[in-house]
Amino acid sequence: MRINRKRLVADLSRLVQIPSWEECDTIARDVVAALREAGARDAHIDKAGNVIGSLGRGGAGLLLNAHLDTVPPGDYAGDPYSGKVSAGKLLGRGASDDKAGVASVLEIVRHLAGRRLNQRVTFALTVWEESTRRGENGAYRAARECEASRCIVLEGTMRSSRSMGIHVGCKGIMNLAVTVHGKACHSAHPGKGVNAVYRAARVIEALEKAFDPATMQRKTYTVWNSQVELSDLATVTEVEARQGVNVIPGRCELLINCRLLPDGDSAELCRRMDRLAGELPQGWISWEPQREIVGHVCDDRELIGTCRDAIRATGMRPACEILHARTDSTIFHHVGGIQSVVMGPGGVGAAHTKNEHVSIEHLTLGTEAVLRAVEGLAVAE
């Protein structure tokens, strides 16, 4: 193992101690300084707030990405910004998602600096992956402006100290916003109105039938050498009718979260929604699709194979899969035309939890695996 565990842990602890859910300027300045000290040339903050740097020269090369922002501290158990190590785990909000990835990039830069590379390696530490409320996800700008043909996104894929995942694609995502219409009135005289919540209950039953998983379009994908069947999914995840405690609600808002086939789109789900609207009594509902992010599947077998070999070289077993959630790999794929996979040191299932952490063993093994993959792709013999 060549990774400097003490230095890696110190980097991650420092990063966790910098809150980055309301603003990313502070952590961006810290990471720029660390990249420059590690040897990355031209490290700077771009107009989106991303930290960009590179090593080596040439045209489109390899891109390494992790994101600087986190979800809010929420109900985190204890100090969300402690960065302390306890029982072999580094604690704090963002420890796993995705500051472990950022710390890994810093360590990888140190190992690559001064070595002969066969291509340019660019490092993009991007902003607002977790939330679109702060502006456009920084990955969009990085995908447009960082010349690269391949990308490794360092999000957590560690399953155990014996297994590390490679996400070779991901599903797309979209929301359908549905308004159920009624007629508002004072709750003292409910007969004078039409309760939109009661209507919504019937609409939700109809939605459950319209989007029955057994009837959704399905497709089989080749994931390395295995066949995997996936399908579209659509589920009601939010219901809201807050118009006053003494008011019969005249409208009820529903949100349907949709997961799309990796190489599909929302057309079939929108057709189903149109059909349902036509079957319900006139005027009951109106609806509109919200922002859609399409999925992707990486077909660069050399990239995937190199990542698999790197994981094996650390003594772990590689596990290739298509992720059911959305990742920034699909942004790099579609916006930048960059073949992308996800592979990183954070633990699967640890993100966003009240005890978010990263195992020091996972952090070290995962960083070593990504370093070996980068060496296999970009270090000259």
N, C-alpha and C positions, 0 to 999 in steps of 0.2 A: 504494500500500500504506500503510495507516494504522497497522498494528500496530507497536508499539515493540519491535523485535527485541531490542535490548539488555536491556530490562526483562523481556521474556518469557523469554529465555535465563537471566537471573539468577534468576528465580523457579523455573524448572525445575531448575536446578543446585542451588539450596538444597533443594528438595523431595527430589531424588534422594539428597542427603547425609543424609537422615533415614530410617533403616531403619524399615520399616512392614510387616514380615511376622510379627512376634511380638506387637507392640502398635501401636495407631494413635493413642494419646492424645497423643503428642508431636507428630506431624504435624498432628493435628486442632487443637491449640492454635495452631500456627504459621499454619494456614490461616484460622482464625477471626480472628486479628489482621490478616492480610493482607486479608481480605474487609472488615473494618471500615475499614481504612485506605483501601481502594479505593472505599468509599461504600455498601456493602450495609448496609441497616438490619436490626436484629434478628439479626445473625449470632451463632450460638450452637451448642453441642454438645448434641444431644438424648440421650435415655436409651439409645439404641442405640450412641452414639458417633459418629453422623453429624454433619457440619457443615452447618447449614442457615442460609440468609440470603435476602434478597429485595430487589427494587427495584420501585417502582411500586405501584399499588393496584388493587383490584377483586376479582372472584371468581376462579373457576378460570381460570388463565392458562397461561403457558409455563414448563416445568420444564427446567433444564439439569442434567445429572448426569454425574459422573465418580467413580471410586473411589480411595480413599486407600491401600488395601493393595496389597501385591505378593506374588508367590511368593517363597520363600526364595532366598538368593543362590546356593545349589547350586554348580555348577561354573563360575560366572561367571569369565571370563578377565580377571584383573586385579582392581583394587579395585572391588567392586560398588557402592560408595557415593561414588565420586570426583566425579561430576557434572561432569567436565572435558569441554572441547570439543577434539576432535582431528579434523583433516581434514574439517571441516564437520559433524561429528556430536557430539551430546552423549551421553556414555557413562554407563552405570550401570543397576543393576537397577531396573526400573519406569520407566525413561526413556520408553519407548514405552507401556507398559501399567501404570498409566494416569496417570502423573504429568504427561505431556504434556497430557492432558485437563484435569487440575486446574489447571495453569499457564494454560491457555487460558481457563478459566472466570474466573480472576483478572483476566486482561487484558480479557476481555469486560465484566466488571463495571466496570472503569475507564472503558471507552468508553460504557457506558450511564448511569452515574451523572450525574445532573443533566439528563438528556435527558427529553423528554416521552414517556411510554410510554402505549400504549392498553390496557395490561393489566398485571397483576402478573407479574414474572419471578422465579421462585424458583430458588435454587441449592442443590443437594443433593450434597454430596461424601460418599459413603457408604463403609461399612466392610465388610470380609470378603466381597467379591465373589469373591475367588480361592479361599477355603477356608471350608467349613462347620464346621470343627473349632473355630473360635473363637466359635461362636454363630451365631444367625440372621443371614443376609445383611442388612445395613442397608437395602438397597433395599426390603425388604418394609415396614419402618416408614415410610420416606419415601413409598412409594406410597400408603400408607393415610392419611398425615397431611398431605402437601403437596398442597393443592388445585391441580389443573392439568387442562387438557383436552388438552394436547400436551406431548411431551417429546423432547428431543434428548439422546441418550446419547453423550458424547464419548469413545468408544473409537476406537483407531486404524483408519482406513479409507483411508489414503494409499497409493496404488499406485505413484505416481511424481510428479514435479513437474508432470506433464501430466494426471494422472487421480486422482480421489478417489471412493471408493465411498460409497454410501448403502445401508445395510442396512435394508430395509423390512420385515423379518421374520426369524425364525430358527426352526430346528427345535427340537422338544422333546428332552428327554433323560431317560433312566431306566437303572438297572442291574438286572440279574437276578442274584441270588446263588444259585449252585448248589452243593450239597454232594454229592459222590460218596462213597458208603458202601462200605467193605470190612470187613476184620477185621484188627486190628493184631496183630503178633507179633514176636518177636525175629528179626533178620535172619539169624541163624545157622540158623534153621529156617523158611524162607519157606513151606514147604508147609503149615504149621500156620495160616497166615493167608490173607487175600485182599487183594492189593495194590490199594489204591484208585487209585493212579496208573495202573496198567495198565487198570483199568476206565475211568478218566477219559479215557484215550487213545481208547477206543471211543466214549465219550460225546461227546467233542469232534468226532469224525467225524460222529456223528449230528446234532450241533448245526449243523455246517457245512451239512449237507443241509437241515435244518429251516428254517434262515435263509438259504437261497440267495438272493442279491440279485435274481436273475432272477425269483423267485416272490413277492417282497414286494409289498405293496400300494403303488400308485403314484397320483399325482394331478398334474394340470397346473394351474399357478398363473399369474395375470397379474401380471407385475412391470413396473410402469409400462405400457409398450405392447408388451411382449414376453411370450411364453409360455415357461414353464420347467416341466419335468417333474421331480418329486422323488419319493423313495420312502423307506419305512422301512428302517432298517439295524440289524443286530445282529451283534456281533463279540466273540468271546472275547478278552479283553485281559489277564487275570491268571489264573495257575494257581499254587496253593500247597499244599504237603503237608509242612510242617515239623513232624515229630513225633519227631525224633531220628535221628542218623546211623546208629544200629544198630537201627532199628525199621522193620518193614514197615508203611507208613502205613495206618491204618484209615479215613482219610477224606482227601479231596482237595477243596479249595475252588476253584471257578471263578467268575470274574466276567465277565458278558456286558454290554458297553456298548451301549446302544440309542439310536439317533437316530430320532425320531418325526416324522411329517409335521407341518408347522407348525400345522395346525388339527385334528390328530388326537390320539389317545391310545394307551395301551399295550394296549388290549383284544385286538387281533389278535395281538400278540407273546405275550401271556399265554396265549391259546388255543393257539398253536403249542407253547408250552412245556408246557402241560397234555397235549396230544396226544403229544408226545415222551415225557413221563414215563410215559404209559400204554403206549407201545410198548416201552419198555425193560423188562428183567426187574424184577419187583417188588422194591422195597427198594434198588434201585441208587442212586437219586438222591432228594433233596428240594430244594425251591427256594422262593424268595420274591422278590417285586419290592421293590426299594429305592426311595428317594424319587424321585418323578417330578416333573419341571418341564415343563409343556406349552409348546409354541411359540406363535407368533402371526404374523399378517400385518397390517401397517398398511394401512388403506384410506382414509386421509385424503390425497386427491390434492393438496389445497392445501398441506399440510405438505410432502409429497414434492416437489411442483413448486417451492415456494419454496427448498428445499434445492438442487434441481437448478440453478435460476437463480443462486443464490449461488455455487455452484461455477464455473459458466460465467463469472460476473462477475470471478473471479480469474484467468481464462485457462486453467482446467483443464476436463477433460471429466468429466461425472458418469457414474457406473456404478451402476445400481440392481441389487440382488441380494438374495436370501434367504440368510442365513448358515446354514451347516450346523452350526455350533457354537451353544451356548446363550449368550445375552447377557441383561443385566438389563432390556433393553427389554421382554422378555416378562413380567417381574414388574410393571413399571409398567402394561403393557397389561391384564393379568388382575386384579391386586390393586387397582390404582387406577382402572381404566377409562380409562387415559390412552393416546391414540394416540401411538405412539413409533417413532422411527427411531434408527439409530446412524450417527454421522458425526463423525469426529475427526481430530486431527493426527498420531497415531502411525502408524508404518509397518506395513502388512500383512506378517506373517511375522517381525517382529522381536521380538515378545513372548516372554518365558520362555527366550530363547536364551542361550548362553554369552557372546555379545557384544552383548546387548541395547543398543540405542541409538535415537536419533531424529535424523534429518537436520534441521539448522537450517532449511533451505529448506522441508522438509515441515512442520515445526512452525509456521513463519510463515504459509505459504500455507493450511494447514489451519485455523489460528486465524482468519485473515481470512475464510475461507469460512463458518465457523460464525457469526462476528460478522455477516456480511451476511445470513445466514439469520435470525438473531435480529432484526435490524433490520427485515427484510421482514415478520416476524410480529408484532412487538411495539412498534416505534417509531412514534409518531403522525406523520402527514405534516405 
